Amino acid sequence: MRLIFAFISRILFQAVLGATKIGTCELYLRVFQDKTSKIIVRCIEGFIGLYTIALLCDIVFRCTHIPDAWLPGGTLRTCHAQVPGLYTNTACNIMADVLLVGFAIPRISEYPSINTE
């Protein structure tokens, strides 16, 4: 039973990571209204959406027979290695974070500071 919950939690974790990053992109679309910013944000959103879907498919279809993902000993028969998917997940999430921060910082520095004095 614990292995089923581990399988489901990996799926939910990946989906929530992607949804959070896409939510950040949607916030950027509301804050930065110029055409160039909108195109850049939509491209970042597309990248996030594509790798999230690909990684979700990798998690779900890692085993030829899906229940082997949570059955003891099943991974030895019909499943491919999990480690490359984890490395890909890490690399894509780091790249998305760098893109999101790299997009926002130059645009935020353009706004004048507000003195509260």
C-alpha positions as CSV (number, residue, x, y, z in Angstrom):
1,M,0.0,0.0,0.0
2,R,2.9,2.4,0.8
3,L,4.3,1.9,-2.7
4,I,1.0,2.9,-4.3
5,F,1.0,6.1,-2.2
6,A,4.7,6.7,-3.2
7,F,3.7,6.3,-6.9
8,I,0.7,8.7,-6.6
9,S,2.8,11.2,-4.6
10,R,5.4,11.4,-7.3
11,I,2.7,12.1,-9.9
12,L,1.2,14.8,-7.7
13,F,4.5,16.3,-6.8
14,Q,5.4,16.7,-10.5
15,A,2.0,18.1,-11.3
16,V,2.2,20.7,-8.5
17,L,5.7,21.8,-9.5
18,G,4.5,22.5,-13.0
19,A,1.3,24.2,-11.9
20,T,3.2,26.4,-9.5
21,K,5.6,27.6,-12.2
22,I,2.8,28.1,-14.7
23,G,1.0,30.1,-12.0
24,T,4.1,32.3,-11.6
25,C,4.1,32.8,-15.4
26,E,0.4,33.9,-15.3
27,L,1.3,36.4,-12.5
28,Y,4.1,37.8,-14.8
29,L,1.6,38.2,-17.6
30,R,-0.6,40.4,-15.4
31,V,2.3,42.5,-14.1
32,F,4.4,42.9,-17.3
33,Q,2.0,44.1,-20.1
34,D,4.4,44.8,-23.0
35,K,4.2,42.6,-26.0
36,T,7.8,41.3,-25.7
37,S,7.3,40.3,-22.1
38,K,4.1,38.4,-23.0
39,I,5.9,36.5,-25.8
40,I,8.8,35.5,-23.5
41,V,6.5,34.4,-20.7
42,R,4.3,32.4,-23.1
43,C,7.5,30.6,-24.3
44,I,8.6,29.9,-20.7
45,E,5.1,28.6,-20.0
46,G,5.3,26.3,-23.1
47,F,8.6,24.9,-21.9
48,I,7.2,24.3,-18.4
49,G,4.1,22.7,-19.8
50,L,5.9,20.4,-22.2
51,Y,8.5,19.1,-19.8
52,T,5.8,18.6,-17.1
53,I,3.7,16.5,-19.4
54,A,6.7,14.6,-20.5
55,L,7.9,13.9,-17.0
56,L,4.4,12.9,-15.9
57,C,4.3,10.4,-18.8
58,D,7.7,9.1,-17.8
59,I,6.5,8.5,-14.2
60,V,3.2,6.8,-15.2
61,F,4.6,4.7,-18.1
62,R,8.0,3.9,-16.6
63,C,6.8,0.3,-16.4
64,T,5.4,-1.7,-19.3
65,H,2.7,-3.0,-17.0
66,I,1.8,0.1,-14.8
67,P,1.0,-1.8,-11.6
68,D,4.6,-3.1,-11.6
69,A,5.6,0.4,-10.5
70,W,4.3,-0.4,-7.0
71,L,4.4,-4.2,-6.8
72,P,7.5,-5.6,-5.0
73,G,9.9,-7.1,-7.6
74,G,7.9,-5.8,-10.5
75,T,10.5,-3.1,-11.3
76,L,13.0,-5.8,-12.1
77,R,10.9,-7.3,-14.9
78,T,9.2,-4.5,-16.8
79,C,10.4,-1.1,-15.7
80,H,13.2,1.1,-17.0
81,A,15.6,3.0,-14.7
82,Q,14.2,5.7,-12.6
83,V,17.4,7.8,-12.1
84,P,17.5,9.4,-15.6
85,G,14.0,10.7,-15.1
86,L,15.0,12.2,-11.7
87,Y,18.0,13.9,-13.3
88,T,15.9,15.2,-16.1
89,N,13.3,16.4,-13.6
90,T,16.0,18.3,-11.6
91,A,17.6,19.8,-14.7
92,C,14.3,21.0,-16.2
93,N,13.1,22.5,-12.9
94,I,16.4,24.3,-12.3
95,M,16.2,25.7,-15.9
96,A,12.6,26.9,-15.4
97,D,13.5,28.6,-12.1
98,V,16.5,30.3,-13.8
99,L,14.3,31.5,-16.7
100,L,11.6,32.8,-14.3
101,V,14.1,34.7,-12.1
102,G,16.1,35.8,-15.1
103,F,13.0,37.2,-16.7
104,A,11.8,39.1,-13.7
105,I,14.9,40.7,-12.2
106,P,15.8,43.0,-15.1
107,R,12.2,44.2,-15.4
108,I,11.7,44.8,-11.7
109,S,14.9,46.9,-11.6
110,E,13.3,49.3,-14.2
111,Y,10.6,50.3,-11.7
112,P,11.5,53.3,-9.5
113,S,11.9,52.6,-5.8
114,I,9.3,53.8,-3.4
115,N,10.5,55.9,-0.5
116,T,8.5,55.3,2.7
117,E,10.1,58.1,4.6
